[in-house]
Amino acid sequence: MHNLNNSKIDEVMDIIRKKIEQGEYSSGERLPSERDMSEQLGVSRATVSHLSSPSSSRRFG
């Protein structure tokens, strides 16, 4: 696996949290695909893919 910058991952997680809080992503709604999200946020697919790992999921809580 790629060595990803944790600050970039944290930054993307913060953006997603804000989108949820602002109602752009609704509860129970599927998030955009990795490809779409990476394009929307201007990050690599590897960064977005890393967000679905169990270690990253714990940081959303």
C-alpha positions as CSV (number, residue, x, y, z in Angstrom):
1,M,0.0,0.0,0.0
2,H,1.1,3.5,-0.7
3,N,2.5,5.6,2.2
4,L,-0.2,8.3,2.5
5,N,0.2,11.6,4.3
6,N,-2.1,11.4,7.4
7,S,-2.7,15.2,7.3
8,K,-4.1,14.9,3.7
9,I,-6.4,12.1,4.9
10,D,-7.5,14.1,7.9
11,E,-8.1,17.1,5.6
12,V,-10.3,15.0,3.3
13,M,-12.2,13.5,6.3
14,D,-12.9,17.0,7.6
15,I,-14.3,18.0,4.2
16,I,-16.6,15.0,4.1
17,R,-17.7,15.7,7.7
18,K,-18.6,19.3,6.7
19,K,-20.5,18.0,3.6
20,I,-22.5,15.7,5.9
21,E,-23.2,18.5,8.4
22,Q,-24.3,20.9,5.6
23,G,-26.7,18.2,4.3
24,E,-24.8,17.7,1.0
25,Y,-24.6,14.0,1.9
26,S,-27.7,12.7,3.7
27,S,-27.8,10.0,6.4
28,G,-28.1,6.6,4.8
29,E,-27.2,7.9,1.4
30,R,-24.3,6.4,-0.5
31,L,-21.3,8.5,-0.9
32,P,-20.0,9.2,-4.4
33,S,-17.7,6.6,-5.9
34,E,-14.0,6.8,-5.2
35,R,-13.3,8.2,-8.6
36,D,-16.0,10.9,-8.4
37,M,-15.0,11.8,-4.8
38,S,-11.3,12.0,-5.7
39,E,-12.1,14.3,-8.7
40,Q,-14.5,16.5,-6.6
41,L,-11.9,16.9,-3.8
42,G,-8.8,17.1,-5.9
43,V,-7.0,14.1,-4.3
44,S,-5.9,10.7,-5.5
45,R,-8.1,7.7,-5.5
46,A,-5.6,6.1,-3.1
47,T,-6.4,8.8,-0.5
48,V,-10.2,8.3,-0.9
49,S,-9.8,4.5,-0.9
50,H,-7.8,4.7,2.4
51,L,-10.8,6.4,4.0
52,S,-12.8,3.1,3.8
53,S,-10.2,1.2,5.8
54,P,-11.1,0.1,9.3
55,S,-8.3,2.4,10.9
56,S,-9.7,5.4,9.1
57,S,-13.3,4.5,9.9
58,R,-12.5,4.8,13.6
59,R,-11.3,8.4,13.1
60,F,-14.7,9.4,11.8
61,G,-16.3,8.6,15.2
